[in-house]
Amino acid sequence: MKKTTIIFALILAVMMSLFSVGCNPAANTPNTPTTQGTPSEVTGTTFNAGNMSVLVPKGWCGVAVADSFNEFDSNTNPNQAYVAKGSNITTDMEVYEHPYILVMHIPADKTYYEPSPLM
């Protein structure tokens, strides 16, 4: 019984050390330079949504977000923009067919999320 416990503890220790080595992010990164470049090397165009501007990388499109709740004078939300991969994307419905990022600007005088009080 004592021998079994010792063997089990040794197997468990070896497994734990193997798992910890596998989870180390430094062990998984190759020693090759990245192909994405530094931020100063990123080129693209600027998309102006109204209250904010977004740098749109080459090969991507900037698209205005529709004002669904009629909060603004225009039909688009000046505090949001889609940056979608692809070209010739003109409407926000076409954005959903491509990989995209929604960029939001929340003015300082607005509350985006207010947590409920602790009870």
N, C-alpha and C positions, 0 to 999 in steps of 0.2 A: 504494500500500500504506500509506504513512504517512498519507494523507488518510483512508483507511478507518478506521484505528486511532483517529484523532482524533475522527471522527464517532461511532464506536462508543463511545468514552469519554464524549463529551458526552451521548449518548442514555442511557447507563448512569447518569450523574450525575443527569440529570433524573428518571429513573425512581426512583432511590434517594431523592431528596428528596421526590417525591410519595408514596412509600410511608411515609416517616418522618412526614410530615404526617398521613397517614391513621391512623397508629398512635398518635398523641398523644391520650390520653384527655381532656385539657382541651378539645381541639377538637371532641370528639364530645358533650360535655355541653351541654344547653340551658341558657339563663339563666333558666329558670322554677323556682320553688320546688318542692321535693318534695311529693308528696301523702301520704307516709307519716307525716309528723309527727316530732317529736322524741321521744326515749325517755320523757320525762316526760308526754307526751300519750297514750301507748299505754295502753289500758284493757283489762281482761280479768279473768279469775278465776285463782286459784292452785290448781294441782293438786298434791296431796301424794302422792308415790310411796312414802314411807317414810323413807328417809334423805336425801331432798332434796325441794324444792318447785320447781315450774316455773310461770312466768307464762304463761297460755294466753290469747292475744289473742281479742278478740271475733270470732266466726265460726269458731273452731277448737275442738277437743276435746282434753282430756288423757285418755290411756288408759294403763292399767297394762300392763307387759310381763310375759308369762308366764315363770315360772321353769322353763325347759326342762331344767335339769340338777339340779333339786331341791337347790339349795344353801341355800335359806332355808326358814324354818318355814311361810311362807305360800305360796300358789300363784303369787305375783307376785314380781318382782325389785324390791326397794326401792331399788336403785341405778340404775334405768333408767325412762324414761317416753317414750311417744310423744306428740307434739303433732301432730294431724292436722287438715287443713282440712275442715270440715263439721260437721254436728250429728248427734246420736243415734248416735255411734260408740261401741259398748260393749265390743267384744272386740278383741284385738290382730290377729285375722285380718281384720276389717273395715278396719283401718288401711291395708292394702295396696291397697285400692281407691281411695284418696285420696292427695293429696300430703301427706307427713308428714315430721317431723324426729324422729330418735331422740336423746334427751338422756341422757347417761350421767354418773354420778358414780363416780369411782374413789377409794376411800378411800386415805389416805396410807400405810397399812401394806400395801397391795396393789401388786403390779407388774403393770401393764397389758401392757407389751411390754418385753422385755429383749433388746437387740441381741446378736447373736453376737459373740464376741471376734474381733478382727482376727488374721489369720494371717500 
